[in-house]
Amino acid sequence: MMFLSSFLFSSCYNMNLKIQILEHVCSGIKNIDNMYIYSDDKDIQTAFKNIDKFYIVDTVKEAQIVILNKNTPILKKFPNKHIFVLNYDLLEEIPSSFGAFFWKKGRPNIVFIKSRLNKQSLKLSKELNHYVEEKVW
């Protein structure tokens, strides 16, 4: 029973931290005023609906920022979307993704790819510039 409660606490803590980090990432994109966000993660959609500065949309077509847990064929229909992924491997799978949030060795990591940011004309806040890398590792 103790293990189960520790696991549940850890899962809730990780989800809250994930939401806080994603909120910081989306807020740190300086040159998008009205942030219309689509995510294939229902927890993110639910949490972001409670944040006044974001507008959660139901389709990739309506979104300015797309937050993905997995690769989806629908992206081929919308090649100019700004895509942020939740798995490091997706940075390679989705060449149009500009950054990622993922867990490595039990710690949260953020990475942005400089050439992709430049290609998409995305400008980050000073706090996020620390996470910009030249290429996918």
N, C-alpha and C positions, 0 to 999 in steps of 0.2 A: 504494500500500500504506500509506503514511504517513497519507493521508486516511482510509482505512478504519479504521485503529487509533485515530486521533483521534476519529472518529465513535463507535466502539464504547465508548471510554473515556467520552466525553461522555454517551452514552446510559445507561451504567451509573451514572455519577455522578448524572445527573438522576433516575434511578429510585430510587437510595438516598436522595437528598435528598427526593424525593416521599414516600417511605415514612416518613422521619423527621418531615417536616412533618405528615403525616396522623396519625402516632402522637401528636404533640404536640397536634394539634387534638382528637382523640378523648379523650386524657387530660385535656384542659382543659375538658371538659364536666363541671361539678362535680356536678350533681344526678342522674347516672345511675351507679349503683354497679356492677352487673355489665354490662359492655359487650358486648352481642351485636351483631355487625356482619355485614352482608351487603354484598358489592361485586360489580359486574358485571365488574370488572377482576381477572383471574386472578393477576396479579403481586401485587396488594394482598392477595388472599386468602392466597396462599402466604407472603408476608412476615409478615402478621399472625398466622398460625398459630404462629409462633415467639415471639410476645410474650405472656407469661403473663397479663397483665391484660385481654386481649381474648379473646372467644369468637367464632370465625368460624362462621357458620351458612350453610346451603345455600339458604335461601329468604328472600324479603322478609318473609314472614309471621312468621318466627321472630326477625327482627332488631329491635333498638331503633334502631340507626343504619344507614342505607343510604347507601353511597358509590357514586355513579353516574358513568360516563363518557358515557352517552347516555340519552335519555328512553325510557321504556318504558311500554307501556299497563298493565302489571301494577300500577302505582302507584295507579290508580283504584280497585283493590280494597282498598287499604290507605291511606286518606287521612290517617291519624294517625301515620304513620312520620316520624321525624326524618331528613331527606334532606340530605346534603352532596354537592355536585356537583364534578366535575373539569373543568369548562368554564364560563367566565363566562356564555356565552349561555344555558346551562341554568338560570341563576338566573331569567331571564325566562320561559323555557319551563315551568319547574316552580315554580309559585308557593309550593308548600309547602317548597321547599328553604330552609334557614336560612343557608347559606353556601357558599363555593366556594374551591377551590384551583385556580390556573391559571398558565400562563406568559404573560408579556407582555414584549415586547422582550428576550427571553432571561433574564428574571428571574422567580423564583417570587413569586406574590401570593396572599394570603389575604384574604378578605372575609366578614364576617358581616352580615346585615341585621337591624337592631335590632328592627323591628316583628315580624319572623318569629320571632326568638328569644323575644320576649315572648309572642307568641301560643302558642308551643309550650312555654312555661315553662322554657326552657333557660337555665342560668346558666353563664357562662364564667369561667375563671380570670383573674386580673388581667393575666397576660401576654398573653392573647388579646383583652382588652377594647380594646386598641390598634387592632385590625382591624375594629371594629364601625363600620358605616356606616348612615346614616339610610335610604338607599334604594339601589336598583340604579342604577348610573351611567347 
